[in-house]
Amino acid sequence: MNKPGIPVENAGATNILTPLSVSQTPLSPVMKYHQSTGVIGLGSGQLRNTQITVSGAANSDVSPPSLDETIATVTDVAKYFLALAREDGDLITNLKMQKLVYYAYAHVLINNGRRLFKEPIEAWPNGPVVSNLYRQLKRYGASPIGEDFSRIESEAEFDALVARFPEDVLETLNGVYETYMPMSAFQLVTSTHGEKPWREARRGLSPTDHSENILADEDFIEQFTTP
């Protein structure tokens, strides 16, 4: 995948979003949507900023959003990322998808002030995992997720998927995809292990202990709004 260079480091790094690359030919349902709406990424904006505003206040003073403010399901988010990956000719494994939806949740919480999905993110030994999504993708093992999971046959089907996300959230999702997709699953695991949401949820556990401890929104807010 020939993507522009995006500086991404481990915990504490600023993640810069760049626009989604749009190929002019052929125009698939994904690209037709982006061409018609112009929703293709965040440009030069930053995913993380110490003064991001949520509900009219600086993040340091904001209480976590309520569950009533969730936007979609984690399955919707996974299917959207898979649609973008197919446009690029890329593949995503279950392990990598778990980390992509983790970062999507984090940056939508910060950028858009809402919970992206209601399914809890748990602190498993290999990093953050949404158990509901893991079970759906378990059949693929370590192989890439198959097209049967999220096949999109028409522009109408893609439009229906995209309609689940407000335009500002789509911008964040596109930025997350462009930032983290170039990283390997191992790099993403290492990155999440250095970040407060996973570390706090794993506190007191050995590296191999099974855990269903849930990552806290407060830790996401502190991790992704502190320079």
C-alpha positions as CSV (number, residue, x, y, z in Angstrom):
1,M,0.0,0.0,0.0
2,N,1.6,3.2,-1.1
3,K,0.6,5.7,1.7
4,P,2.0,9.0,2.6
5,G,4.4,8.9,5.6
6,I,2.5,9.4,8.8
7,P,4.6,9.7,12.1
8,V,3.2,7.2,14.6
9,E,5.1,6.4,17.7
10,N,4.2,4.5,20.8
11,A,2.4,5.8,23.9
12,G,2.4,9.6,24.1
13,A,3.0,10.3,20.5
14,T,1.0,12.8,18.4
15,N,-0.8,11.0,15.6
16,I,-1.2,13.0,12.4
17,L,-4.1,12.3,10.1
18,T,-3.8,12.6,6.3
19,P,-6.5,12.4,3.7
20,L,-7.6,9.0,2.4
21,S,-6.1,8.4,-1.0
22,V,-8.9,8.2,-3.6
23,S,-8.3,6.3,-6.8
24,Q,-10.2,7.7,-9.8
25,T,-10.5,4.3,-11.6
26,P,-12.3,2.1,-11.1
27,L,-15.0,3.8,-9.1
28,S,-16.2,1.2,-6.6
29,P,-19.1,1.8,-4.1
30,V,-16.5,3.0,-1.6
31,M,-14.9,5.5,-3.9
32,K,-18.1,6.7,-5.4
33,Y,-19.3,7.6,-1.9
34,H,-16.1,9.5,-1.1
35,Q,-16.1,11.3,-4.4
36,S,-19.7,12.4,-4.0
37,T,-19.5,13.6,-0.4
38,G,-15.9,14.7,-0.1
39,V,-15.6,12.9,3.2
40,I,-12.1,11.5,2.7
41,G,-10.1,12.3,5.9
42,L,-8.9,14.9,8.3
43,G,-6.4,16.6,6.1
44,S,-3.7,18.2,8.3
45,G,-5.6,18.0,11.5
46,Q,-4.4,16.1,14.5
47,L,-6.0,13.1,16.2
48,R,-4.8,14.3,19.5
49,N,-4.7,17.8,20.9
50,T,-4.5,19.0,24.4
51,Q,-7.4,21.4,23.9
52,I,-9.8,19.2,22.0
53,T,-13.3,20.4,22.9
54,V,-16.0,17.9,23.9
55,S,-19.4,19.1,24.8
56,G,-18.2,22.6,25.1
57,A,-15.4,22.0,27.6
58,A,-11.7,21.1,27.7
59,N,-11.3,17.4,27.9
60,S,-9.6,17.5,31.3
61,D,-12.9,18.7,32.8
62,V,-15.2,16.4,30.8
63,S,-17.0,13.4,32.3
64,P,-17.1,10.3,30.0
65,P,-20.1,10.2,27.6
66,S,-23.1,8.1,28.5
67,L,-23.8,4.8,26.9
68,D,-26.8,6.4,25.2
69,E,-24.5,8.4,23.0
70,T,-23.0,5.4,21.2
71,I,-22.9,5.7,17.4
72,A,-22.8,2.2,15.8
73,T,-21.7,-1.3,16.6
74,V,-18.2,-2.6,16.7
75,T,-19.1,-4.9,13.8
76,D,-20.1,-1.8,11.7
77,V,-16.7,-0.2,12.4
78,A,-14.9,-3.4,11.4
79,K,-16.8,-3.7,8.2
80,Y,-16.1,-0.1,7.3
81,F,-12.4,-0.7,7.8
82,L,-12.5,-3.9,5.7
83,A,-14.2,-2.0,2.9
84,L,-11.4,0.6,2.9
85,A,-8.8,-2.2,3.1
86,R,-10.2,-3.9,0.0
87,E,-10.0,-0.7,-1.9
88,D,-6.3,-0.7,-1.2
89,G,-5.8,-4.4,-1.8
90,D,-4.9,-4.9,1.8
91,L,-5.9,-7.6,4.3
92,I,-6.6,-7.4,8.0
93,T,-6.4,-10.2,10.6
94,N,-8.5,-10.5,13.7
95,L,-5.6,-9.4,15.8
96,K,-5.0,-6.2,13.8
97,M,-8.7,-5.4,13.6
98,Q,-8.9,-5.5,17.4
99,K,-6.3,-2.8,17.6
100,L,-7.9,-0.7,14.8
101,V,-11.3,-0.6,16.6
102,Y,-9.5,0.3,19.8
103,Y,-7.9,3.3,18.2
104,A,-11.1,4.2,16.5
105,Y,-12.9,4.2,19.8
106,A,-10.2,6.3,21.4
107,H,-10.1,9.0,18.8
108,V,-13.9,9.2,18.3
109,L,-14.2,9.6,22.1
110,I,-11.7,12.5,22.0
111,N,-12.4,14.1,18.6
112,N,-16.2,13.7,18.6
113,G,-17.1,13.5,22.3
114,R,-19.1,10.2,21.9
115,R,-18.6,6.5,22.4
116,L,-18.2,4.9,19.0
117,F,-19.7,1.6,20.1
118,K,-21.1,0.2,23.3
119,E,-19.3,-3.2,23.3
120,P,-16.7,-3.1,26.1
121,I,-13.0,-3.3,25.2
122,E,-11.2,-5.8,27.4
123,A,-7.5,-6.0,28.5
124,W,-6.4,-9.3,27.1
125,P,-2.7,-10.4,27.2
126,N,-2.2,-9.4,23.5
127,G,-3.7,-6.0,24.0
128,P,-7.2,-4.5,23.8
129,V,-9.9,-6.9,22.5
130,V,-13.6,-6.6,22.0
131,S,-14.8,-10.1,22.8
132,N,-17.9,-9.9,20.8
133,L,-16.0,-9.0,17.6
134,Y,-13.3,-11.6,18.5
135,R,-15.8,-14.4,18.5
136,Q,-17.2,-13.3,15.1
137,L,-13.7,-13.4,13.6
138,K,-12.3,-16.3,15.5
139,R,-12.9,-18.7,12.7
140,Y,-10.3,-17.0,10.6
141,G,-7.5,-17.7,13.1
142,A,-4.3,-15.9,12.3
143,S,-5.4,-15.6,8.6
144,P,-6.9,-12.5,7.1
145,I,-10.6,-11.8,7.6
146,G,-12.5,-13.3,4.7
147,E,-14.7,-11.4,2.3
148,D,-17.7,-13.5,3.5
149,F,-17.7,-11.5,6.8
150,S,-18.4,-8.1,5.1
151,R,-19.0,-8.5,1.4
152,I,-20.4,-5.3,-0.1
153,E,-22.0,-6.0,-3.5
154,S,-23.4,-2.6,-4.4
155,E,-23.2,1.1,-3.8
156,A,-26.5,0.9,-1.9
157,E,-25.1,-1.6,0.5
158,F,-22.0,0.6,1.2
159,D,-24.2,3.7,1.5
160,A,-26.3,1.9,4.2
161,L,-23.1,1.1,6.1
162,V,-21.7,4.6,5.8
163,A,-25.1,6.1,6.9
164,R,-24.6,4.6,10.4
165,F,-21.8,7.2,11.0
166,P,-22.1,11.0,11.2
167,E,-19.9,12.9,8.8
168,D,-17.5,14.1,11.5
169,V,-17.1,10.6,12.8
170,L,-16.3,9.3,9.3
171,E,-13.6,11.9,9.1
172,T,-12.1,10.5,12.3
173,L,-12.4,6.9,11.2
174,N,-10.7,7.7,7.9
175,G,-7.9,9.3,9.7
176,V,-7.5,6.4,12.1
177,Y,-7.4,4.0,9.2
178,E,-4.7,6.1,7.4
179,T,-2.6,6.4,10.5
180,Y,-2.7,2.9,11.9
181,M,-3.3,0.6,8.9
182,P,0.3,0.9,7.7
183,M,1.5,-0.6,11.1
184,S,1.8,-4.3,11.5
185,A,-0.3,-6.2,14.0
186,F,2.8,-6.6,16.2
187,Q,3.6,-2.9,16.1
188,L,0.0,-2.1,17.2
189,V,0.1,-4.7,20.0
190,T,3.3,-3.1,21.3
191,S,1.8,0.4,21.0
192,T,-1.3,-0.5,23.0
193,H,0.8,-2.1,25.6
194,G,2.5,1.2,26.3
195,E,-0.8,3.1,26.7
196,K,-2.7,3.8,29.9
197,P,-6.1,2.2,29.1
198,W,-4.6,-1.2,28.7
199,R,-1.9,-0.9,31.3
200,E,-4.4,0.3,34.0
201,A,-6.8,-2.5,33.2
202,R,-4.0,-5.1,33.4
203,R,-2.6,-3.7,36.7
204,G,-1.7,-6.5,39.1
205,L,-1.9,-9.2,36.4
206,S,0.9,-11.3,35.0
207,P,1.7,-11.0,31.2
208,T,-0.2,-14.2,30.5
209,D,-3.2,-13.9,32.8
210,H,-6.6,-14.0,31.2
211,S,-8.6,-10.9,31.9
212,E,-12.0,-9.5,31.1
213,N,-11.2,-6.2,32.8
214,I,-12.7,-3.3,30.8
215,L,-10.7,-0.3,29.6
216,A,-11.9,2.9,31.3
217,D,-13.0,6.0,29.3
218,E,-11.2,8.1,31.9
219,D,-7.9,6.4,30.9
220,F,-8.6,7.0,27.2
221,I,-9.2,10.6,27.9
222,E,-6.0,11.0,29.9
223,Q,-3.9,9.0,27.4
224,F,-5.0,10.7,24.3
225,T,-5.3,14.3,25.6
226,T,-2.0,14.6,27.5
227,P,1.1,15.7,25.6
